[in-house]
Amino acid sequence: MSLSPTHLLIALQHADGQFPSGGFAFSQGLEASSSLAGKLGPFDFADFVATQIRHRWADADRVALVRAHRLAGDLDGLAELDREVEASTFVEGLRSGSRRNGMALLTTHGRLGTKGASACRDMVRKGDACGHLAVVQGLVWQALDLDEATAVAIGGYQMVASLATAAVRLGLIGAIDAQAATARALPVIEAAACRAVADDEALRSFTPLCEIAVALHGASGQRLFSN
């Protein structure tokens, strides 16, 4: 993957954790899994990240992002893909987190004038689409003229970086350990990203312990993150 300086700078801007996407409120099951370790078995941050990459992101979020990117702004096609993501995400906490993150990203890009973002946001508000994060990522990064491989790399990096940030906020690891864990995860992202995706590839994930933890987490009274 070779990017022009312009496209590299755009990719860095949109991969930056300071880019306003709304993800700070969600831990993607990290908080639930770590707090329920006594009930669900030992918790290890590095293992949790690797499981999320291999068994959710690689075959679900990454696939949705790639398929959305290839739709090149086709809003009807994006809405159909959105409904597929909705149907394939079993736990409400993960569904709602994905929708809220996606809507936050759409709102930001709408205000920035990214092509298709405002129209897609209007569809979500009318109930004609769900606005799941991976679908929105594919839409807006394609509109910014970032190629498929770059969009996938940003998506994978953001997922791991957000988990590392959440782990630091929860006091599970320190800032240096977070960077070390992120570095170890990058080759796992790269390996997953190299797998081909068919235009009609089904979305698949298998993270049962995380999903159980999120479901139990939803009934708990005190928590830092929404999921």
C-alpha positions as CSV (number, residue, x, y, z in Angstrom):
1,M,0.0,0.0,0.0
2,S,1.6,3.2,-1.2
3,L,-0.1,6.5,-0.4
4,S,0.5,10.0,-1.8
5,P,1.5,12.5,0.8
6,T,-2.0,14.0,0.5
7,H,-3.8,10.8,1.1
8,L,-1.4,9.8,3.9
9,L,-2.1,13.0,5.7
10,I,-5.9,12.5,5.3
11,A,-5.5,9.0,6.7
12,L,-3.6,10.2,9.7
13,Q,-6.2,12.9,10.4
14,H,-9.1,10.4,10.4
15,A,-7.2,7.7,12.3
16,D,-6.3,10.2,15.1
17,G,-8.0,9.5,18.4
18,Q,-8.8,13.1,18.7
19,F,-11.0,13.1,15.6
20,P,-14.6,13.5,17.0
21,S,-16.4,10.2,16.4
22,G,-18.1,9.7,19.7
23,G,-16.3,6.4,20.5
24,F,-15.1,7.6,23.9
25,A,-18.3,6.4,25.6
26,F,-18.0,2.8,24.4
27,S,-15.5,0.1,25.4
28,Q,-16.9,-2.6,23.0
29,G,-17.4,-5.1,25.8
30,L,-14.0,-4.5,27.4
31,E,-15.4,-3.0,30.7
32,A,-18.0,-5.7,31.0
33,S,-15.5,-8.6,30.2
34,S,-12.9,-7.3,32.7
35,S,-15.4,-6.6,35.5
36,L,-17.1,-10.0,35.1
37,A,-13.8,-12.0,35.0
38,G,-14.7,-13.7,38.2
39,K,-17.8,-15.2,36.6
40,L,-16.7,-15.7,33.0
41,G,-13.1,-16.7,33.5
42,P,-9.7,-15.0,33.6
43,F,-9.3,-11.6,31.7
44,D,-6.2,-10.6,29.8
45,F,-6.2,-7.4,27.8
46,A,-3.9,-8.7,25.0
47,D,-6.1,-11.8,24.6
48,F,-9.2,-9.7,24.5
49,V,-7.8,-7.5,21.8
50,A,-6.7,-10.4,19.7
51,T,-10.1,-12.1,20.0
52,Q,-11.9,-9.0,19.0
53,I,-9.6,-8.6,15.9
54,R,-9.8,-12.2,14.8
55,H,-13.3,-13.2,15.7
56,R,-15.3,-10.0,15.3
57,W,-13.5,-7.2,13.4
58,A,-11.9,-9.5,10.7
59,D,-15.1,-11.2,9.6
60,A,-17.8,-8.7,10.6
61,D,-16.8,-5.1,10.9
62,R,-14.0,-5.3,8.4
63,V,-16.3,-7.0,5.9
64,A,-19.1,-4.4,6.4
65,L,-16.6,-1.6,6.0
66,V,-15.2,-3.1,2.7
67,R,-18.6,-3.7,1.3
68,A,-19.7,-0.2,2.2
69,H,-16.6,1.3,0.6
70,R,-17.3,-0.6,-2.6
71,L,-20.8,0.8,-2.8
72,A,-19.3,4.2,-3.5
73,G,-22.0,6.3,-2.0
74,D,-25.0,4.2,-3.1
75,L,-27.4,5.1,-0.2
76,D,-29.9,2.3,-0.9
77,G,-27.2,-0.3,-1.0
78,L,-25.7,1.2,2.2
79,A,-29.1,1.0,4.0
80,E,-29.5,-2.6,3.0
81,L,-26.0,-3.4,4.3
82,D,-26.8,-1.5,7.5
83,R,-29.8,-3.8,8.1
84,E,-27.6,-6.8,7.6
85,V,-25.2,-5.5,10.3
86,E,-28.2,-4.8,12.6
87,A,-29.5,-8.4,12.1
88,S,-26.1,-10.0,12.6
89,T,-25.3,-8.2,15.9
90,F,-26.9,-10.2,18.6
91,V,-26.5,-8.1,21.7
92,E,-28.4,-4.9,22.1
93,G,-25.5,-3.1,23.9
94,L,-23.2,-3.7,20.9
95,R,-25.9,-2.8,18.4
96,S,-26.7,0.5,20.1
97,G,-23.1,1.4,20.5
98,S,-22.4,0.8,16.8
99,R,-25.4,2.9,15.8
100,R,-24.5,5.8,18.2
101,N,-20.8,5.8,17.1
102,G,-21.9,5.7,13.4
103,M,-24.3,8.6,14.0
104,A,-21.6,10.6,15.7
105,L,-19.3,10.0,12.8
106,L,-22.0,10.9,10.3
107,T,-22.7,14.2,12.2
108,T,-19.0,15.1,12.2
109,H,-18.6,14.4,8.5
110,G,-21.9,16.2,7.7
111,R,-20.5,19.3,9.4
112,L,-17.2,18.9,7.5
113,G,-19.1,18.6,4.2
114,T,-18.0,15.1,3.4
115,K,-20.0,13.8,0.4
116,G,-22.9,11.6,1.3
117,A,-22.7,12.1,5.0
118,S,-25.6,14.5,5.5
119,A,-27.9,12.4,3.1
120,C,-27.0,9.2,5.0
121,R,-27.7,10.9,8.4
122,D,-31.1,12.0,7.1
123,M,-31.9,8.4,6.2
124,V,-30.9,7.3,9.7
125,R,-33.1,9.9,11.3
126,K,-36.0,8.9,9.2
127,G,-35.5,5.2,10.1
128,D,-34.6,4.2,6.6
129,A,-31.1,3.1,7.7
130,C,-29.4,2.2,11.0
131,G,-26.1,4.1,10.7
132,H,-23.8,1.3,12.0
133,L,-20.2,2.5,12.5
134,A,-18.5,0.1,10.0
135,V,-20.9,1.1,7.2
136,V,-20.4,4.8,7.9
137,Q,-16.7,4.3,7.9
138,G,-16.8,2.8,4.5
139,L,-19.0,5.6,3.2
140,V,-17.0,8.5,4.5
141,W,-13.5,7.2,3.9
142,Q,-14.4,6.3,0.3
143,A,-15.9,9.8,-0.2
144,L,-12.5,11.2,1.0
145,D,-10.8,9.2,-1.8
146,L,-9.0,6.8,0.6
147,D,-8.6,3.4,-1.0
148,E,-10.0,0.2,0.4
149,A,-6.8,-1.0,2.0
150,T,-6.2,2.3,3.7
151,A,-9.8,2.4,5.0
152,V,-9.5,-1.1,6.4
153,A,-6.2,-0.1,8.1
154,I,-7.8,2.9,9.7
155,G,-10.7,0.9,10.9
156,G,-8.6,-1.8,12.4
157,Y,-6.2,0.7,14.1
158,Q,-9.1,2.7,15.5
159,M,-10.7,-0.4,17.0
160,V,-7.5,-1.4,18.8
161,A,-6.6,2.2,19.8
162,S,-10.1,2.7,21.3
163,L,-9.8,-0.5,23.3
164,A,-6.4,0.6,24.6
165,T,-7.7,4.0,25.6
166,A,-10.6,2.4,27.4
167,A,-8.3,0.0,29.2
168,V,-6.2,2.9,30.5
169,R,-9.3,4.8,31.6
170,L,-10.5,1.7,33.5
171,G,-7.1,1.3,35.2
172,L,-6.5,-2.1,33.7
173,I,-3.2,-1.1,32.1
174,G,-0.9,1.9,32.0
175,A,-0.2,4.2,29.0
176,I,3.1,2.5,28.1
177,D,1.5,-0.9,28.3
178,A,-1.3,0.3,26.1
179,Q,1.2,1.4,23.4
180,A,3.0,-2.0,23.7
181,A,-0.3,-3.9,23.3
182,T,-1.3,-1.7,20.3
183,A,2.1,-2.5,18.7
184,R,1.6,-6.2,19.2
185,A,-1.9,-6.0,17.7
186,L,-0.8,-4.3,14.5
187,P,0.5,-7.5,12.8
188,V,-2.8,-9.3,13.7
189,I,-4.7,-6.5,12.0
190,E,-2.5,-6.7,9.0
191,A,-2.9,-10.5,8.7
192,A,-6.7,-10.1,8.9
193,A,-6.8,-7.3,6.5
194,C,-5.0,-9.3,3.8
195,R,-7.9,-11.8,3.5
196,A,-10.0,-11.2,0.4
197,V,-13.6,-10.0,0.8
198,A,-16.3,-10.9,-1.7
199,D,-18.8,-8.3,-2.7
200,D,-21.6,-10.3,-1.1
201,E,-19.6,-11.8,1.7
202,A,-21.7,-12.6,4.8
203,L,-20.9,-11.0,8.2
204,R,-19.7,-13.5,10.8
205,S,-18.5,-13.1,14.4
206,F,-18.0,-15.4,17.3
207,T,-17.2,-13.7,20.6
208,P,-19.7,-15.4,23.0
209,L,-18.0,-14.5,26.3
210,C,-17.8,-10.8,25.4
211,E,-21.4,-10.8,24.3
212,I,-22.6,-12.5,27.5
213,A,-20.6,-9.9,29.5
214,V,-22.2,-7.0,27.6
215,A,-25.6,-8.5,28.2
216,L,-24.9,-8.8,31.9
217,H,-23.3,-5.4,31.9
218,G,-26.5,-3.8,30.7
219,A,-28.2,-4.7,34.0
220,S,-25.5,-3.4,36.2
221,G,-25.9,-0.1,38.0
222,Q,-22.4,1.5,38.0
223,R,-20.2,1.6,34.9
224,L,-17.9,4.0,33.1
225,F,-18.8,3.0,29.5
226,S,-22.1,2.3,27.8
227,N,-21.0,-1.1,26.7
